[in-house]
Amino acid sequence: MLPGITQQRRASILSKALWTRPEEEIRLLTGYEGPIEIVDHHLSHAASAYYFSGFEEAAIFTVDGVGEWPTTTYSVARGLEIERLDQVDFPNSLGLFYSALTGYLGFEVNEGEYKVMGLAPYGQPKYVGQIRQLIEDGAGGEYRLNFKYFGFLQEDKMFSEALCELLGAPGRSRGSQITQFHMDVARSAQLVLEEILLAKVRYLHGRAPSDNLCMAGGVALNVVANGRCLREGPFKRLFVQPAAGDAGTCLGAAAVAHVRSTGTHPAQERLQHVYLGPLNPVNDVAALLESSGVKFRDYRRDAAGLLDYVVGKLIAGEVIGWVYGRMEFGPRALGARSILADPRRPEMKERINALVKQREDFRPFAPAVLESHAREHFSLDHPSPFMLETCQVISPIPLPAITHVDGSARVQTVTRATNPRFADLLEHFYRRTDCPILLNTSFNLRGEPIVCSTMDAIATFGRSKIETLVIEDFVIDRSDIPPAWKHLSKGRSIGAHEYLVYAML
Ligand SMILES: [Fe+2]
């Protein structure tokens, strides 16, 4: 029996897991009649990192809340083979440890973990001693949660009253004020997470002595911890699957199925980009805008003109909605579905929050920088195309809108090879300002997914106060949009053309 979990509870969880349903649904939805393989959750995470890392051999570390029973796995890979060396099973879980503290701090569990990470630099590690009592670092790959402080085994609650007593305060209710105490708890939780991850990365290196480390699983989205594992750990190179959360398991499972069925490697080289999503064909965008009757600028034969116009807006302090090419796979906007602004302006963080994001003040915005200039502005000695690491800002240019309170930034490096239009925009901005950096945040309203289609972008633009919208080769200024666009909903059931025409009435 698993520690801290009753047989009845285990049976109850297993009874809810209807193993045959995915097969039924796949066949029902797609009409597919061929063979279907079910791939282990953590093997999918591991494969999603290793097979796309470009490494010929590596150690693999996967860490999440819970997938099936494992919550942490240690593997070694060489060629096509991935061999699991060790694992930690539910209910012991680093992801659930961090999620419980996320819940305690008044953020949504499985959603707000990155907010804890963002809040941490504002705090002091005053509660490290207490938080270490929540998790015991065991021998080898083991660690154990102290279930006295967690609620998820007995009830639908992540933390217990004992945690409130330990920290000397009740959990923060959602939306209430964030105090220095909450910042100190966040810092302490982050440090304890980093301590355990670092210890386990060292253990993994002992079992799988390689220079290369691959990481995936939701905890691998903690970019601050990743950076520390690389800087202070024994591995020389790190590849984190950009879609490190469960979204990336589809990629890993497909890679495993590819290897099993063909005996060949699913990728020829390291994953170069994640612009793998839907595209808005230029002519379709044009037809949609024309049918809507909205006034827009058409730069189909004048890319330089578009860049000049947008850079002028950026320099003037405007906030731009930017939709170009295929949408990003994974949780980060990387210049395909982004909100862009001038990072040199001290007021820009508050401004973007007021115009569109409406998110907590403490959360930093991230910079996108031309890769060729990255080292002049950030303490980064390698490309960071997926915004999965933090580093210190060392720029001679003050960059208040993208510099976190501890002087760090979560950097995206951009090249012409992978996103030519975005690289050209950065280049144009650089030519006119000597600053090869733009503030880049995801194009969405608070609580909504990132925009994907032309209609998503228009609906979000309409309901926000962003000043300019760029979709492919077209630019729409806020002053030109019809009043009805301010009430567009993304939850529509009729075609985009009809909807826009309807909205014009
Ligand atoms: Fe997972």
Residues whose N, C-alpha, C, O or C-beta is under 5 A from the ligand:
A	BS01	LIG	D64 V66 G67 G217 D246
